[in-house]
Amino acid sequence: MKLRKVLLALGLGMCIMMTGCGSSSSTSTGGNNSSEAKEIQAIKDRGVLKVGVKVDVPKFGYKNPETGQIEGFEVDLSKQVAKKILGDENKAEFQGVTAKTRGPLLDNGEVDMDACTFTITDERKKSYNFSDSYLEDGVGLLVKKSLGASSLKDLDGKTIGVAQSSTSKTALEEEATKQGIKLKFSELGSYPEIKAALDSGRVDCFAVDASILNGYVDDSTVILNDRYDPQEYGIASKKDNTELAKVINEVVNEMKTSGEMDKLIAKWDIK
């Protein structure tokens, strides 16, 4: 009888322990899944993926004056992320950003991600998640043909137009120091403003990534052969938005592996 009571007690204890463990495990797993899914679920509940893109960079993100639509390589790339999350590429909602505004708009949640010629740097990775790179480019120099310049050295003492909060200024300052020349800088809010300043003679050079400059070349200008500080482009998302970052990266790498990324680059004639 005593043995039977002991066995019953042991059995009851085991059941309680197993029930407790099962309950704990279930709660933990459910919590993790919920935590990971809530970032994506918020986008699904809203019904659109909010994306920060450039609207003044031909071939990358550009508001077509004839159609009023924003189009370009990074626009099409963003549509694939929307398709992955929402099942429809047309559920991407685009907002125009500049080098100065893209970070703040991401920080305050007005956009879910930035696909806007955003170069990946160690400093920026402290603040944002970045996808793997989908393009690499270096800072180029657009000048008037009449200037007769063929290299950065020919711009000694000249004024370089750069975008506010871009990395172009730092890259050229470092290179100027190496070459023993002096450069002056004019920081402007948008690429069209810099091009207008170049056309009017307020700056002597328009400096930004060469692939961006390709959209601004005309009969009176030329891009010099120099390239400085090659950097990689990535899609940025908030640092704590890890699940979205994971999905974005999956899309980028799936497109690179399948060859769709190369097709997109060729479609928009990215050089």
NUDO-61487 format. One line per 5 residues: for each residue x, y, z of N, C-alpha, C. Coordinates in steps of 0.05 Angstrom, whole numbers, plus 5000, padded with zeros to 4 digits. Layout:
REM residues N
X/Y/Z/X/Y/Z/X/Y/Z; ...
***
This chain:
REM residues 271
5017/4976/5000/5000/5000/5000/5017/5025/5000; 5038/5024/5018/5056/5047/5019/5070/5052/4992; 5078/5029/4980/5092/5031/4954/5074/5043/4933; 5048/5035/4934/5029/5045/4915/5025/5075/4918; 5024/5085/4943/5021/5113/4949/5045/5129/4939
5068/5117/4943/5093/5130/4934/5093/5133/4904; 5085/5112/4889/5085/5112/4860/5065/5132/4850; 5041/5133/4863/5021/5152/4855/5031/5181/4858; 5044/5186/4881/5055/5212/4886/5075/5221/4866; 5093/5202/4859/5114/5207/4839/5101/5213/4812
5081/5197/4805/5067/5201/4780/5054/5228/4778; 5041/5237/4800/5027/5262/4800/5048/5285/4798; 5070/5281/4812/5091/5302/4810/5102/5305/4782; 5106/5282/4769/5116/5283/4741/5097/5297/4723; 5071/5292/4727/5050/5305/4710/5051/5335/4713
5053/5343/4739/5053/5372/4745/5077/5385/4732; 5101/5372/4735/5125/5382/4723/5123/5385/4693; 5112/5363/4680/5110/5363/4651/5090/5385/4641; 5068/5387/4656/5048/5407/4649/5060/5435/4651; 5075/5439/4673/5088/5465/4677/5107/5472/4655
5124/5452/4648/5144/5456/4627/5130/5461/4600; 5108/5445/4595/5094/5449/4570/5082/5476/4568; 5071/5485/4590/5058/5512/4590/5079/5533/4585; 5102/5531/4599/5123/5551/4596/5133/5552/4568; 5138/5528/4556/5149/5527/4529/5130/5539/4509
5104/5533/4512/5084/5543/4494/5083/5574/4495; 5083/5585/4519/5082/5614/4522/5106/5627/4511; 5130/5615/4515/5155/5627/4506/5155/5628/4475; 5148/5605/4463/5148/5603/4434/5129/5623/4422; 5104/5623/4433/5084/5641/4423/5093/5670/4425
5106/5677/4447/5116/5704/4451/5136/5712/4430; 5155/5693/4425/5176/5700/4405/5165/5703/4377; 5146/5685/4370/5134/5687/4344/5119/5713/4341; 5104/5720/4363/5089/5745/4362/5107/5769/4360; 5129/5769/4375/5148/5791/4374/5160/5794/4346
5167/5772/4334/5180/5773/4308/5159/5781/4286; 5134/5772/4290/5115/5776/4269/5102/5804/4270; 5103/5817/4293/5087/5842/4296/5097/5863/4277; 5123/5863/4270/5133/5884/4252/5121/5881/4224; 5120/5856/4215/5109/5851/4189/5078/5853/4190
5067/5844/4212/5038/5845/4215/5027/5874/4214; 5043/5892/4225/5035/5921/4224/5033/5931/4196; 5051/5922/4178/5050/5930/4150/5026/5917/4136; 5021/5891/4143/4998/5877/4131/4972/5890/4139; 4970/5897/4165/4945/5910/4175/4940/5937/4161
4962/5951/4156/4960/5977/4143/4953/5974/4113; 4963/5952/4101/4957/5947/4073/4976/5958/4053; 4997/5973/4063/5017/5984/4045/5044/5984/4059; 5065/5982/4042/5093/5984/4051/5101/6013/4045; 5109/6028/4065/5116/6056/4061/5147/6058/4056
5153/6069/4033/5182/6069/4024/5191/6097/4018; 5215/6104/4028/5228/6129/4022/5246/6125/3997; 5240/6141/3977/5256/6139/3952/5264/6167/3943; 5284/6168/3926/5291/6194/3914/5270/6200/3892; 5266/6226/3887/5248/6234/3865/5262/6251/3845
5288/6255/3850/5304/6273/3833/5329/6259/3821; 5328/6233/3821/5351/6218/3810/5342/6200/3787; 5345/6210/3763/5337/6194/3739/5350/6166/3740; 5334/6147/3734/5341/6118/3733/5339/6104/3760; 5341/6119/3781/5339/6107/3808/5312/6112/3821
5305/6137/3824/5280/6146/3835/5274/6173/3825; 5255/6175/3808/5250/6201/3793/5221/6205/3788; 5210/6228/3795/5182/6234/3790/5180/6244/3761; 5169/6228/3745/5166/6234/3716/5147/6257/3713; 5156/6280/3702/5138/6303/3700/5115/6299/3681
5118/6280/3662/5096/6275/3643/5074/6258/3655; 5081/6238/3672/5061/6220/3683/5055/6226/3712; 5073/6241/3726/5069/6246/3754/5076/6222/3771; 5085/6200/3759/5092/6176/3773/5122/6175/3781; 5128/6163/3804/5155/6159/3812/5165/6133/3801
5187/6133/3787/5197/6109/3773/5227/6107/3776; 5237/6082/3771/5266/6078/3772/5273/6051/3783; 5299/6046/3783/5310/6020/3792/5302/6014/3821; 5306/6033/3839/5301/6028/3867/5271/6027/3873; 5255/6040/3856/5226/6038/3858/5217/6010/3852
5227/5999/3830/5221/5971/3822/5230/5951/3843; 5254/5956/3854/5265/5939/3875/5246/5939/3899; 5237/5962/3907/5219/5964/3930/5193/5950/3925; 5183/5951/3901/5158/5937/3894/5160/5907/3899; 5184/5896/3896/5188/5867/3901/5187/5861/3930
5195/5880/3947/5193/5876/3976/5163/5877/3984; 5148/5895/3972/5119/5897/3977/5105/5871/3968; 5114/5861/3946/5102/5836/3936/5107/5813/3955; 5131/5812/3966/5139/5791/3985/5122/5792/4010; 5116/5816/4020/5102/5819/4045/5071/5819/4041
5062/5833/4020/5033/5838/4016/5021/5823/3992; 5039/5809/3977/5029/5794/3954/5022/5811/3930; 5028/5837/3931/5021/5854/3909/5042/5877/3907; 5056/5879/3885/5077/5899/3883/5066/5927/3882; 5041/5930/3876/5028/5956/3875/5021/5967/3902
5026/5951/3923/5020/5960/3950/5044/5973/3963; 5062/5983/3947/5085/6000/3957/5076/6029/3954; 5079/6044/3976/5071/6072/3976/5097/6088/3979; 5102/6106/3960/5128/6120/3958/5126/6149/3968; 5147/6156/3983/5150/6183/3993/5178/6194/3985
5178/6217/3974/5204/6229/3966/5221/6237/3989; 5247/6230/3988/5266/6236/4009/5291/6248/3996; 5306/6261/4013/5333/6271/4005/5353/6258/4023; 5379/6264/4018/5400/6253/4035/5397/6264/4064; 5385/6287/4067/5382/6299/4093/5357/6289/4108
5335/6283/4093/5310/6275/4106/5305/6245/4109; 5320/6229/4094/5314/6200/4094/5317/6187/4121; 5338/6195/4136/5342/6184/4163/5320/6192/4182; 5314/6218/4185/5292/6226/4203/5265/6214/4197; 5258/6211/4171/5233/6199/4163/5231/6169/4171
5254/6156/4170/5255/6128/4179/5253/6127/4209; 5267/6145/4223/5267/6146/4252/5239/6150/4263; 5223/6168/4251/5197/6174/4263/5175/6156/4252; 5182/6136/4235/5162/6117/4226/5145/6126/4202; 5152/6148/4190/5137/6157/4166/5142/6139/4142
5165/6125/4142/5170/6105/4122/5180/6080/4136; 5175/6057/4124/5184/6031/4135/5213/6025/4127; 5220/6035/4104/5247/6029/4093/5255/6051/4074; 5281/6054/4070/5292/6073/4051/5307/6058/4029; 5299/6063/4004/5313/6052/3981/5319/6076/3964
5341/6090/3971/5345/6117/3960/5375/6124/3957; 5388/6108/3941/5417/6111/3937/5431/6115/3964; 5424/6099/3983/5434/6101/4011/5459/6083/4013; 5482/6096/4015/5507/6080/4017/5511/6069/4045; 5522/6045/4046/5527/6031/4072/5553/6040/4084
5553/6050/4108/5578/6057/4122/5576/6046/4150; 5599/6042/4162/5600/6032/4190/5585/6050/4209; 5588/6076/4204/5574/6096/4221/5544/6093/4219; 5534/6091/4194/5505/6089/4190/5494/6063/4200; 5510/6041/4200/5501/6016/4210/5496/6016/4240
5507/6036/4254/5501/6039/4283/5473/6048/4288; 5461/6061/4268/5434/6073/4271/5412/6057/4256; 5420/6043/4234/5400/6029/4218/5409/6001/4210; 5389/5984/4203/5395/5959/4190/5398/5964/4161; 5418/5951/4148/5421/5953/4119/5420/5925/4107
5407/5924/4084/5408/5899/4069/5436/5894/4058; 5440/5870/4048/5465/5866/4033/5464/5885/4009; 5488/5890/3999/5490/5910/3977/5477/5900/3951; 5465/5918/3936/5454/5911/3910/5468/5926/3888; 5486/5945/3895/5501/5960/3875/5525/5974/3889
5547/5976/3874/5571/5990/3884/5578/6013/3865; 5585/6035/3877/5593/6058/3860/5611/6077/3876; 5625/6095/3862/5643/6114/3874/5635/6142/3867; 5645/6161/3882/5638/6190/3877/5651/6198/3851; 5635/6211/3834/5644/6221/3808/5643/6251/3807
5653/6263/3786/5655/6292/3783/5643/6300/3756; 5622/6316/3757/5609/6327/3733/5617/6356/3730; 5629/6363/3708/5638/6391/3703/5630/6400/3676; 5630/6426/3671/5625/6437/3645/5649/6431/3627; 5644/6424/3602/5665/6418/3584/5683/6443/3580
5671/6466/3582/5686/6491/3578/5707/6496/3600; 5704/6482/3623/5724/6485/3645/5751/6473/3637; 5750/6453/3620/5775/6441/3611/5788/6423/3631; 5774/6415/3652/5785/6398/3673/5785/6368/3664; 5806/6354/3672/5807/6325/3666/5811/6308/3691
5816/6321/3714/5820/6307/3739/5813/6324/3763; 5812/6313/3786/5807/6328/3811/5828/6349/3815; 5852/6344/3808/5874/6363/3812/5869/6389/3797; 5854/6387/3775/5848/6411/3759/5827/6428/3773; 5815/6418/3795/5794/6432/3809/5805/6446/3834
5831/6448/3836/5844/6461/3859/5833/6490/3861; 5823/6496/3885/5812/6522/3891/5783/6526/3881; 5772/6506/3868/5745/6509/3857/5724/6501/3877; 5699/6508/3871/5676/6501/3889/5661/6477/3879; 5658/6458/3897/5645/6432/3891/5617/6432/3902
5597/6426/3886/5570/6424/3896/5564/6396/3905; 5554/6393/3930/5548/6366/3941/5521/6368/3955; 5509/6345/3959/5483/6344/3973/5487/6345/4003; 5469/6358/4017/5470/6359/4046/5469/6331/4058; 5485/6326/4078/5485/6300/4093/5495/6276/4076
5507/6281/4053/5518/6259/4036/5546/6254/4045; 5557/6232/4035/5585/6225/4042/5605/6236/4021; 5594/6249/4000/5612/6258/3978/5632/6279/3988; 5624/6297/4005/5642/6318/4015/5665/6306/4029; 5660/6288/4048/5681/6275/4063/5701/6261/4045
5690/6246/4026/5707/6231/4008/5726/6249/3992; 5716/6272/3983/5732/6290/3967/5751/6306/3984; 5743/6312/4009/5761/6326/4027/5786/6309/4032; 5781/6283/4037/5803/6264/4042/5822/6262/4018; 5810/6260/3994/5825/6257/3970/5841/6283/3964
5829/6306/3969/5842/6332/3965/5867/6334/3983; 5864/6325/4007/5887/6325/4026/5910/6308/4015; 5903/6285/4005/5923/6267/3994/5937/6280/3970; 5922/6294/3954/5934/6306/3929/5946/6334/3934; 5943/6344/3959/5954/6370/3966/5940/6393/3952
5914/6391/3948/5899/6413/3936/5877/6422/3956; 5866/6445/3950/5845/6457/3966/5819/6457/3950; 5797/6449/3964/5771/6451/3951/5752/6466/3969; 5733/6480/3956/5712/6494/3971/5686/6478/3965; 5667/6479/3984/5643/6463/3980/5618/6480/3984
5598/6474/3968/5571/6486/3971/5552/6463/3975; 5539/6461/3998/5521/6440/4005/5492/6449/3999; 5479/6434/3981/5452/6442/3972/5432/6419/3978; 5407/6426/3977/5386/6407/3986/5379/6385/3968; 5383/6388/3942/5375/6368/3923/5394/6367/3899
5393/6346/3884/5410/6343/3860/5402/6363/3838; 5377/6368/3833/5370/6389/3813/5381/6416/3821; 5382/6422/3847/5393/6448/3856/5423/6449/3850; 5437/6427/3854/5466/6427/3848/5471/6430/3818; 5454/6416/3802/5458/6418/3773/5452/6446/3764
5432/6459/3775/5425/6487/3768/5448/6505/3776; 5461/6499/3799/5483/6516/3808/5507/6512/3789; 5511/6488/3779/5532/6483/3759/5527/6498/3733; 5502/6496/3724/5494/6510/3699/5498/6540/3701; 5492/6551/3724/5494/6580/3728/5522/6590/3735
5540/6571/3741/5567/6578/3748/5572/6584/3778; 5551/6578/3794/5555/6582/3823/5572/6560/3836; 5574/6537/3823/5593/6517/3831/5608/6508/3805; 5631/6497/3809/5648/6489/3786/5645/6459/3780; 5634/6445/3799/5632/6415/3796/5608/6405/3812
5595/6385/3802/5573/6371/3815/5585/6344/3823; 5586/6338/3849/5598/6313/3858/5578/6295/3873; 5575/6271/3863/5559/6251/3876/5566/6225/3862; 5554/6202/3871/5560/6177/3858/5557/6178/3828; 5576/6166/3813/5576/6169/3784/5551/6159/3771
5539/6138/3782/5515/6127/3769/5492/6147/3772; 5492/6164/3792/5472/6184/3795/5477/6207/3775; 5503/6214/3772/5510/6235/3753/5502/6229/3725; 5501/6203/3718/5493/6195/3691/5466/6206/3683; 5449/6211/3702/5423/6221/3696/5423/6252/3692
5446/6264/3696/5447/6294/3695/5466/6304/3673; 5478/6286/3659/5496/6294/3637/5480/6306/3614; 5491/6328/3603/5479/6339/3579/5501/6347/3559; 5494/6360/3538/5514/6367/3517/5536/6385/3527; 5531/6400/3548/5551/6420/3558/5569/6409/3580
5563/6384/3589/5578/6374/3613/5590/6347/3607; 5609/6339/3624/5622/6313/3622/5629/6303/3650; 5628/6276/3652/5636/6263/3677/5665/6255/3675; 5682/6265/3693/5710/6258/3692/5714/6228/3699; 5737/6218/3692/5742/6189/3696/5747/6182/3726
5754/6202/3742/5760/6197/3770/5736/6185/3785; 5742/6166/3803/5722/6154/3822/5735/6153/3849; 5720/6161/3869/5731/6162/3896/5713/6148/3916; 5725/6135/3936/5712/6123/3958/5688/6105/3950; 5694/6084/3934/5673/6066/3926/5657/6055/3950
5631/6057/3948/5613/6047/3970/5591/6031/3958; 5577/6016/3976/5556/5998/3968/5529/6010/3976; 5509/6006/3959/5482/6014/3965/5467/5992/3979; 5450/5999/3998/5433/5980/4012/5406/5992/4019; 5387/5976/4025/5361/5985/4034/5362/5987/4065
5354/6010/4075/5356/6015/4104/5329/6012/4117; 5329/6001/4142/5305/6000/4158/5313/6006/4187; 5293/6010/4204/5299/6017/4232/5315/5995/4246; 5332/6002/4264/5350/5984/4277/5335/5961/4291; 5312/5968/4304/5298/5948/4319/5277/5933/4302
5275/5939/4277/5256/5926/4259/5269/5902/4245; 5277/5883/4261/5294/5861/4252/5280/5842/4232; 5254/5838/4236/5240/5820/4218/5237/5832/4191; 5231/5858/4189/5230/5871/4163/5257/5870/4149; 5278/5875/4164/5305/5874/4153/5311/5847/4141
5302/5826/4155/5306/5799/4145/5292/5794/4118; 5267/5803/4117/5251/5800/4092/5264/5815/4069; 5272/5840/4075/5285/5857/4054/5309/5843/4043; 5325/5832/4061/5350/5819/4053/5344/5794/4037; 5323/5780/4044/5316/5756/4028/5309/5764/3999
5294/5786/3996/5287/5795/3970/5311/5803/3953; 5329/5818/3966/5354/5827/3952/5370/5803/3943; 5374/5784/3960/5391/5761/3953/5377/5742/3934; 5351/5739/3936/5337/5722/3917/5339/5734/3889; 5337/5761/3887/5339/5774/3861/5367/5772/3850
5387/5774/3867/5414/5772/3858/5420/5743/3848; 5410/5724/3863/5415/5695/3855/5400/5688/3829; 5376/5697/3826/5360/5690/3803/5367/5705/3778; 5383/5727/3781/5390/5743/3758/5370/5766/3753; 5349/5768/3769/5330/5789/3766/5342/5817/3773
5361/5817/3791/5374/5843/3798/5389/5854/3774; 5404/5836/3760/5419/5844/3736/5400/5854/3714; 5377/5841/3712/5357/5849/3692/5346/5877/3698; 5342/5882/3724/5332/5908/3733/5353/5930/3728; 5378/5924/3733/5399/5943/3728/5401/5949/3698
5398/5928/3681/5399/5932/3652/5375/5948/3642; 5351/5942/3655/5327/5956/3647/5330/5986/3650; 5342/5995/3672/5345/6023/3677/5372/6035/3668; 5388/6018/3655/5413/6027/3643/5431/6040/3665; 5433/6026/3688/5450/6035/3709/5479/6029/3702
5496/6050/3703/5524/6046/3695/5543/6052/3719
***
